[in-house]
């Protein structure tokens, strides 16, 4: 049970660090990290989606209930999916997701997996009193 709880925390930490420090997207030669997106003028939609994903990642570090981890993992994966759909809709096909977005997605998958393993049929029985 401790390993599953820490799996969710590890996934949240991986997602949070990836969203802040690693390149999330590139446009031509320019690569954008999460910090660059927050500093950029305009693009409030991308900032909102990044904020939601970052909040889900940070909350996944501290909240270890299985239902919460499932919800936070799904919210983070949905945010990554929405950004992926934005890159597909780029008419010039110059925007590409980078390794930070993929590692954040992997982190959210770990959070989802940790919550699912603790809630599913592999869940440990409750402690006896």
C-alpha positions in Angstrom: 0.0 0.0 0.0 2.9 2.3 0.7 4.3 1.7 -2.7 1.0 2.6 -4.4 0.7 5.8 -2.4 4.2 6.8 -3.3 3.6 5.9 -6.9 0.9 8.6 -7.1 3.3 11.1 -5.3 6.1 10.2 -7.7 3.8 10.7 -10.7 2.6 14.1 -9.4 6.2 15.2 -8.8 7.2 14.0 -12.3 4.3 15.9 -13.9 4.9 19.1 -11.9 8.6 19.3 -12.7 8.0 18.4 -16.3 5.4 21.1 -16.7 7.6 23.7 -15.2 11.2 23.0 -16.3 11.2 20.8 -19.4 10.3 22.1 -22.9 6.5 21.5 -23.4 6.2 22.7 -27.0 8.3 24.0 -29.9 7.5 26.3 -32.7 10.3 26.3 -35.3 13.5 26.7 -33.3 11.9 28.1 -30.2 11.2 25.8 -27.3 8.7 26.8 -24.6 8.8 25.6 -21.0 5.9 26.1 -18.6 7.7 29.1 -17.1 8.0 30.7 -20.5 4.2 30.2 -21.2 3.3 31.9 -17.9 5.6 34.8 -18.7 4.3 35.2 -22.3 1.9 38.0 -23.2 -1.5 36.8 -24.3 -2.3 33.1 -24.7 -4.5 33.1 -21.7 -6.1 29.8 -22.8 -2.8 28.0 -22.7 -2.0 29.6 -19.4 -5.3 28.4 -17.9 -4.8 24.8 -19.2 -1.2 24.8 -17.9 -2.4 26.1 -14.5 -5.1 23.4 -14.2 -2.5 20.7 -15.1 0.0 22.1 -12.7 -2.5 22.3 -9.9 -3.5 18.7 -10.5 0.1 17.6 -10.4 0.8 19.5 -7.1 -2.4 18.2 -5.5 -1.5 14.7 -6.5 1.7 15.0 -4.4 -0.2 15.8 -1.3 -3.6 14.1 -1.7 -3.2 10.3 -1.6 -6.8 9.1 -1.4 -7.5 6.7 -4.2 -10.6 8.5 -5.6 -8.7 11.8 -5.5 -5.8 10.3 -7.4 -8.0 8.9 -10.1 -9.7 12.3 -10.6 -6.4 14.2 -10.6 -4.9 11.8 -13.0 -7.8 12.2 -15.4 -7.8 16.0 -15.1 -4.1 16.1 -15.9 -4.4 13.7 -18.9 -7.4 15.8 -20.1 -5.3 19.0 -20.0 -2.5 17.3 -22.0 -5.0 16.0 -24.5 -6.6 19.5 -25.0 -3.1 20.9 -25.7 -2.5 18.1 -28.1 -5.7 18.9 -29.9 -4.5 22.6 -30.2 -1.3 21.4 -31.9 -3.3 19.3 -34.3 -5.4 22.3 -35.2 -2.4 24.4 -36.1 -2.9 25.1 -39.8 0.9 25.5 -40.5 1.9 22.4 -38.5 4.7 24.3 -36.8 3.8 23.6 -33.2 4.9 20.3 -31.8 4.7 18.9 -28.3 8.0 18.2 -26.7 9.4 15.8 -24.0 8.0 17.8 -21.1 4.4 17.3 -22.2 5.0 13.6 -22.7 6.7 13.1 -19.3 3.9 15.1 -17.7 1.4 12.7 -19.4 3.4 9.8 -18.0 3.3 11.3 -14.5 -0.5 11.7 -14.7 -0.7 8.1 -15.9 1.2 7.0 -12.8 -1.2 9.1 -10.6 -4.2 7.5 -12.3 -2.6 4.0 -12.0 -1.9 4.5 -8.3 -5.5 5.5 -7.6 -6.9 2.7 -9.7 -4.7 0.0 -8.1 -5.7 1.1 -4.6 -9.4 1.2 -5.6 -9.6 -1.9 -7.8 -9.6 -5.5 -7.1 -5.9 -5.4 -6.2 -6.6 -3.0 -3.3 -5.3 -4.1 0.1 -8.1 -5.1 2.5 -8.8 -2.6 5.3 -6.7 -3.0 8.4 -8.4 -5.1 11.2 -9.1 -3.5 14.5 
